[in-house]
Amino acid sequence: MIRRLLPGHLSAYVLKQNLFLMCVTLGVGTGIYLLSDLFDRLDDFIEAGLGAGTILRYFIVKMPLIFSQILPAVFLISMTVQLCVMARSKELLALRTGGLSLAWFFRFFVVYAIIWSLGQMLFSQVIGVYGEQEAFRIWKEDVRKSQLDRRVLHNIWLKEGRYVIEAGEVMPFANRAKDITMYEFADDNSGIIRVITSDSAEVSDKYGWKLENAVELSPDRFASHRHPIFTIPIKLNLEVFKVVDPGIDPAQLPLWQLNKVISQLEKSGSNVDRLVTAWHSKWAYAFSLLTMALVSLALVTVTENIYLNIGLGLALTFAYYALFMVGASAGDSGVLPPMVAAWLGNILISVLALARIAWVLVPESAGKYITRFRGN
């Protein structure tokens, strides 16, 4: 049967096999993840007195997040099983005997993995983000009894133009701040013109910062003045902190929203290395499926033992996750540029896999060229 397959039919045959294995592996992986999460959180659900409907909704909306988290490992396992089964059943040998080289599988699975990576990115940034936010809301409001609109952030610094603001407490949903110290610098940044302290402030786009019970200090004149209300027309607002919470992983924000937040925080003078690293990490993690495809192709050139290849593949997957986390930490701390840090795992594992594939493909291609040359 294999000898009669044309490249177009072969693509459909390989695609059908892989999709079946993907569904099976994804189902098993999701089931294991859900059972583990259920046993871990069951006591909290019971203690909160939640009904079966709320618990079921929590796990349903969390499933897209689970899919996006385990998809790289699922993709590697399904592709490794497929290639090993084809090798052990002599299908790969028959195809290569018929003139189809490993290069065809390389091209097919690279394109296939890129399509899956783009789908993974789209899925995780639309359905996955909604599901993650809804699961977070259920956990905080229904289980932990914590209202998100009462969130209070502490020790926040803001900057706009000549002003630098330190706020002891920020309530983004109430558009208020407390324990404020505002520094106004000279135009040439040669020194501080005045320092304004206030117990609290109301923030609006129309009026700016309206400080209550403010004390204005003028260092150059050694003078101070008290103001019941002191308004400074600056456009620093607290909207950004409705989506940016130091206690929340930046990766929970959708790509376009994270990009907007980075832009806003850059204008305020904040250090955004952590968020830029998270932005690049989203792309890197989605394209980890391409890395897993290269790993699977490399493994099948080493051995046809399905169990050994799955073990080696999972070991390399864990190595990828470790490098991914190390890179993220390095990007957060400024040790590496955010883009390099985010793609560190993809680059290192892919280079390792490509080196093995090239080791096999180059002699194979050279042998075919020599054969054709002699035939001519």
C-alpha positions as CSV (number, residue, x, y, z in Angstrom):
1,M,0.0,0.0,0.0
2,I,2.8,2.4,0.9
3,R,4.5,2.0,-2.4
4,R,1.3,3.2,-4.2
5,L,1.1,6.4,-2.1
6,L,1.7,9.6,-4.0
7,P,3.1,12.6,-2.1
8,G,-0.4,14.2,-1.9
9,H,-2.0,11.0,-0.7
10,L,0.9,10.5,1.7
11,S,0.3,13.9,3.3
12,A,-3.3,13.1,3.9
13,Y,-2.3,9.6,5.3
14,V,0.3,11.1,7.7
15,L,-2.0,14.0,8.7
16,K,-4.9,11.6,9.5
17,Q,-2.6,9.5,11.7
18,N,-1.2,12.4,13.6
19,L,-4.6,14.0,14.2
20,F,-5.9,10.8,15.7
21,L,-2.9,10.4,18.0
22,M,-3.1,14.1,18.9
23,C,-6.7,13.7,20.0
24,V,-6.0,10.5,22.0
25,T,-2.9,12.0,23.7
26,L,-4.6,15.3,24.4
27,G,-7.6,13.6,25.9
28,V,-5.4,11.5,28.2
29,G,-3.2,14.4,29.2
30,T,-6.2,16.6,29.9
31,G,-7.9,13.9,32.0
32,I,-4.8,13.4,34.2
33,Y,-4.4,17.2,34.6
34,L,-8.0,17.7,35.6
35,L,-8.0,14.8,38.1
36,S,-4.8,16.2,39.7
37,D,-6.3,19.7,39.9
38,L,-9.6,18.4,41.3
39,F,-7.9,16.4,44.1
40,D,-5.7,19.4,44.9
41,R,-8.7,21.9,45.1
42,L,-11.6,19.7,46.2
43,D,-11.2,20.6,49.9
44,D,-11.3,24.3,49.0
45,F,-14.5,23.9,46.9
46,I,-16.2,21.9,49.7
47,E,-15.2,24.4,52.3
48,A,-16.5,27.3,50.2
49,G,-19.9,25.4,49.8
50,L,-19.9,25.6,46.0
51,G,-22.4,23.7,44.0
52,A,-21.5,21.1,41.3
53,G,-22.4,23.7,38.6
54,T,-19.9,26.2,39.7
55,I,-17.2,23.6,40.2
56,L,-17.9,22.2,36.7
57,R,-17.9,25.7,35.2
58,Y,-14.5,26.3,36.8
59,F,-12.9,23.2,35.1
60,I,-14.7,23.8,31.8
61,V,-13.4,27.4,31.4
62,K,-9.9,26.2,32.6
63,M,-9.7,23.5,29.9
64,P,-8.4,25.9,27.2
65,L,-5.6,26.9,29.5
66,I,-4.8,23.2,30.1
67,F,-4.7,22.6,26.4
68,S,-2.2,25.4,25.8
69,Q,0.0,24.3,28.6
70,I,0.3,20.6,27.7
71,L,0.1,20.9,23.9
72,P,3.9,21.0,23.3
73,A,4.4,17.7,25.2
74,V,1.2,16.2,23.5
75,F,2.5,17.2,20.1
76,L,5.9,15.6,20.7
77,I,4.5,12.3,22.1
78,S,2.0,11.9,19.2
79,M,4.5,12.7,16.5
80,T,7.2,10.4,18.2
81,V,4.7,7.5,18.4
82,Q,3.6,8.0,14.8
83,L,7.1,8.0,13.4
84,C,8.3,5.1,15.5
85,V,5.3,3.0,14.5
86,M,5.9,3.8,10.9
87,A,9.6,2.9,11.3
88,R,8.9,-0.4,13.1
89,S,6.2,-1.4,10.6
90,K,8.7,-0.8,7.8
91,E,6.6,2.0,6.3
92,L,9.5,4.5,6.4
93,L,11.8,1.9,4.9
94,A,9.3,1.3,2.0
95,L,8.9,5.0,1.4
96,R,12.7,5.6,1.4
97,T,13.1,2.6,-1.0
98,G,10.6,4.1,-3.3
99,G,12.6,7.3,-3.5
100,L,11.1,9.4,-0.6
101,S,13.8,10.7,1.7
102,L,13.7,12.0,5.2
103,A,13.8,15.5,3.8
104,W,10.1,15.1,2.7
105,F,9.1,14.3,6.4
106,F,11.2,17.2,7.5
107,R,9.5,19.7,5.2
108,F,6.0,18.2,6.0
109,F,6.3,18.3,9.7
110,V,8.0,21.7,9.8
111,V,5.1,23.3,7.9
112,Y,2.6,21.2,9.9
113,A,4.2,22.4,13.2
114,I,4.2,26.1,12.1
115,I,0.4,25.8,11.4
116,W,-0.2,24.3,14.8
117,S,2.0,27.0,16.4
118,L,-0.1,29.8,14.9
119,G,-3.2,28.0,15.9
120,Q,-1.9,27.6,19.4
121,M,-1.1,31.3,19.6
122,L,-4.6,32.3,18.4
123,F,-6.3,29.8,20.6
124,S,-4.4,30.7,23.8
125,Q,-4.8,34.5,23.2
126,V,-8.6,34.4,22.7
127,I,-10.3,31.4,24.2
128,G,-7.5,30.6,26.6
129,V,-7.2,34.1,28.0
130,Y,-11.0,34.3,28.6
131,G,-11.0,30.9,30.3
132,E,-8.0,31.8,32.5
133,Q,-9.6,35.1,33.6
134,E,-12.9,33.5,34.4
135,A,-11.3,30.6,36.3
136,F,-9.3,33.3,38.2
137,R,-12.5,35.2,39.0
138,I,-14.3,32.1,40.2
139,W,-11.3,31.1,42.4
140,K,-11.0,34.6,44.0
141,E,-14.6,35.5,44.3
142,D,-16.4,32.3,44.9
143,V,-13.7,30.2,46.6
144,R,-11.6,32.8,48.3
145,K,-14.4,35.4,48.7
146,S,-12.2,38.2,47.5
147,Q,-13.7,40.9,45.3
148,L,-11.4,42.0,42.5
149,D,-12.8,45.5,42.4
150,R,-11.5,46.0,46.0
151,R,-7.9,45.3,45.0
152,V,-5.3,47.5,46.6
153,L,-1.8,47.8,45.3
154,H,1.1,49.0,47.5
155,N,4.2,51.0,46.9
156,I,3.6,52.1,43.4
157,W,5.8,54.6,41.5
158,L,4.7,56.7,38.5
159,K,6.4,59.2,36.2
160,E,5.2,61.7,33.7
161,G,7.3,64.5,32.3
162,R,8.8,66.5,35.3
163,Y,6.7,64.7,37.9
164,V,7.5,61.5,39.8
165,I,4.8,60.2,42.1
166,E,5.2,57.6,45.0
167,A,1.9,56.2,46.3
168,G,1.7,54.0,49.3
169,E,-1.7,52.6,48.2
170,V,-3.4,52.5,44.9
171,M,-7.1,51.5,44.3
172,P,-7.4,51.3,40.5
173,F,-11.1,50.5,40.4
174,A,-11.9,53.5,42.7
175,N,-9.5,55.8,40.9
176,R,-7.9,56.8,44.3
177,A,-4.5,56.7,45.9
178,K,-3.2,57.3,49.4
179,D,0.0,58.3,51.2
180,I,1.3,60.3,48.2
181,T,4.6,62.0,47.7
182,M,5.0,64.0,44.4
183,Y,8.3,65.3,43.2
184,E,8.5,68.1,40.6
185,F,11.9,68.4,38.8
186,A,13.3,71.4,36.9
187,D,13.0,71.4,33.1
188,D,16.7,70.4,32.8
189,N,16.4,67.8,35.6
190,S,19.0,69.8,37.6
191,G,17.1,69.5,40.8
192,I,13.8,69.3,42.6
193,I,11.6,72.4,42.4
194,R,9.0,71.3,45.0
195,V,7.8,68.3,46.9
196,I,4.1,67.8,47.6
197,T,2.7,65.3,50.1
198,S,-0.9,64.3,50.5
199,D,-3.0,61.9,52.5
200,S,-5.1,60.9,49.5
201,A,-5.9,61.8,46.0
202,E,-8.7,61.4,43.4
203,V,-7.5,60.7,39.9
204,S,-9.5,61.6,36.7
205,D,-8.7,62.2,33.1
206,K,-10.5,65.5,33.2
207,Y,-8.9,67.2,36.3
208,G,-5.7,65.1,36.7
209,W,-4.6,64.4,40.3
210,K,-6.7,66.2,43.0
211,L,-4.7,66.0,46.2
212,E,-6.4,66.3,49.5
213,N,-4.8,67.9,52.6
214,A,-1.7,68.6,50.6
215,V,1.6,70.1,51.9
216,E,3.7,71.9,49.3
217,L,7.4,72.1,50.2
218,S,9.8,74.5,48.2
219,P,13.4,73.4,48.9
220,D,14.9,76.5,47.2
221,R,12.9,78.9,49.4
222,F,12.8,76.7,52.5
223,A,9.0,77.3,52.6
224,S,5.9,75.2,53.0
225,H,2.2,75.7,52.3
226,R,-0.9,73.7,53.2
227,H,-3.7,73.2,50.7
228,P,-7.1,71.6,51.5
229,I,-7.3,70.7,47.7
230,F,-4.4,70.9,45.4
231,T,-4.9,69.9,41.7
232,I,-2.1,69.0,39.4
233,P,-3.2,68.6,35.7
234,I,-1.2,65.6,34.8
235,K,-2.6,62.7,32.7
236,L,-1.2,59.8,34.8
237,N,-4.2,57.6,35.4
238,L,-4.7,54.3,37.2
239,E,-6.5,52.5,34.4
240,V,-3.4,50.4,33.6
241,F,-3.4,48.9,37.1
242,K,-6.8,47.4,36.5
243,V,-5.0,44.8,34.4
244,V,-1.5,44.9,35.9
245,D,-1.3,43.5,39.4
246,P,2.1,42.6,40.9
247,G,0.5,39.5,42.2
248,I,-0.7,38.3,38.8
249,D,1.6,36.7,36.2
250,P,1.9,39.0,33.2
251,A,1.4,36.0,30.9
252,Q,-2.3,36.0,31.9
253,L,-2.8,39.2,29.8
254,P,-3.7,38.7,26.1
255,L,-1.0,39.6,23.7
256,W,-2.6,42.9,22.4
257,Q,-3.5,44.0,25.9
258,L,0.0,43.3,27.2
259,N,1.5,45.3,24.3
260,K,-0.7,48.3,25.3
261,V,0.3,48.0,28.9
262,I,4.0,47.9,28.0
263,S,3.5,51.1,25.9
264,Q,1.7,52.9,28.8
265,L,4.3,51.9,31.4
266,E,7.2,52.8,29.1
267,K,5.7,56.4,28.9
268,S,5.6,56.5,32.7
269,G,9.3,55.6,32.9
270,S,8.7,52.2,34.5
271,N,11.0,49.2,33.9
272,V,9.2,46.9,31.5
273,D,11.8,44.2,31.0
274,R,9.6,41.7,32.8
275,L,6.5,42.5,30.6
276,V,8.5,42.6,27.4
277,T,10.0,39.2,28.3
278,A,6.5,37.9,28.9
279,W,5.3,39.3,25.5
280,H,8.1,37.4,23.6
281,S,7.5,34.3,25.8
282,K,4.0,34.0,24.4
283,W,5.4,33.7,20.9
284,A,8.2,31.4,22.0
285,Y,5.9,29.0,23.8
286,A,3.5,28.8,20.9
287,F,6.4,28.0,18.5
288,S,7.7,25.4,21.0
289,L,5.6,23.0,18.9
290,L,8.1,23.5,16.0
291,T,10.9,22.7,18.4
292,M,9.0,19.5,19.5
293,A,8.6,18.5,15.8
294,L,12.4,18.8,15.3
295,V,13.1,16.8,18.4
296,S,10.8,14.0,17.2
297,L,12.4,13.9,13.8
298,A,15.8,13.8,15.3
299,L,14.9,11.0,17.7
300,V,13.6,8.7,15.0
301,T,17.0,8.9,13.3
302,V,18.7,7.6,16.4
303,T,16.5,4.6,17.3
304,E,13.2,3.1,16.4
305,N,12.5,2.0,20.0
306,I,9.2,3.8,20.8
307,Y,9.6,3.6,24.6
308,L,13.1,4.9,24.5
309,N,12.2,7.8,22.2
310,I,9.2,8.8,24.3
311,G,11.5,8.8,27.4
312,L,14.2,10.8,25.6
313,G,11.5,13.2,24.2
314,L,10.0,13.9,27.6
315,A,13.4,14.4,29.0
316,L,14.1,17.0,26.3
317,T,10.7,18.5,26.9
318,F,11.5,19.0,30.6
319,A,14.9,20.5,29.6
320,Y,13.0,22.9,27.3
321,Y,10.7,23.9,30.1
322,A,13.7,24.4,32.4
323,L,15.5,26.6,29.8
324,F,12.3,28.5,29.2
325,M,12.0,29.4,32.9
326,V,15.7,30.2,33.2
327,G,15.4,32.4,30.2
328,A,12.3,34.2,31.6
329,S,14.1,34.8,34.9
330,A,17.2,36.1,33.0
331,G,15.0,38.5,31.0
332,D,13.1,39.7,34.1
333,S,16.3,40.6,35.9
334,G,17.9,42.2,32.8
335,V,20.7,39.6,32.5
336,L,19.7,38.9,28.9
337,P,17.8,41.0,26.4
338,P,14.0,40.0,26.7
339,M,13.8,38.6,23.2
340,V,16.9,36.4,23.6
341,A,15.8,35.3,27.0
342,A,12.3,34.3,25.9
343,W,13.5,32.3,22.9
344,L,16.5,30.7,24.7
345,G,14.9,27.2,25.1
346,N,13.6,27.2,21.6
347,I,17.0,28.1,20.1
348,L,19.1,25.7,22.1
349,I,16.8,22.6,21.8
350,S,16.1,23.3,18.1
351,V,19.8,23.7,17.2
352,L,20.6,20.4,19.0
353,A,17.8,18.6,17.0
354,L,18.7,20.3,13.7
355,A,22.3,19.2,14.1
356,R,21.3,15.6,14.3
357,I,18.8,15.9,11.4
358,A,21.5,17.5,9.3
359,W,24.0,14.8,10.2
360,V,21.5,12.3,8.6
361,L,20.2,14.4,5.7
362,V,23.5,15.7,4.3
363,P,25.1,12.3,3.6
364,E,21.7,11.1,2.2
365,S,21.4,14.0,-0.1
366,A,25.1,13.6,-1.2
367,G,24.5,9.9,-1.9
368,K,21.5,10.7,-4.2
369,Y,23.5,13.4,-6.0
370,I,26.4,11.0,-6.7
371,T,24.0,8.2,-7.9
372,R,22.3,10.6,-10.3
373,F,25.7,11.9,-11.5
374,R,26.9,8.4,-12.2
375,G,23.6,7.6,-13.9
376,N,24.1,10.5,-16.3
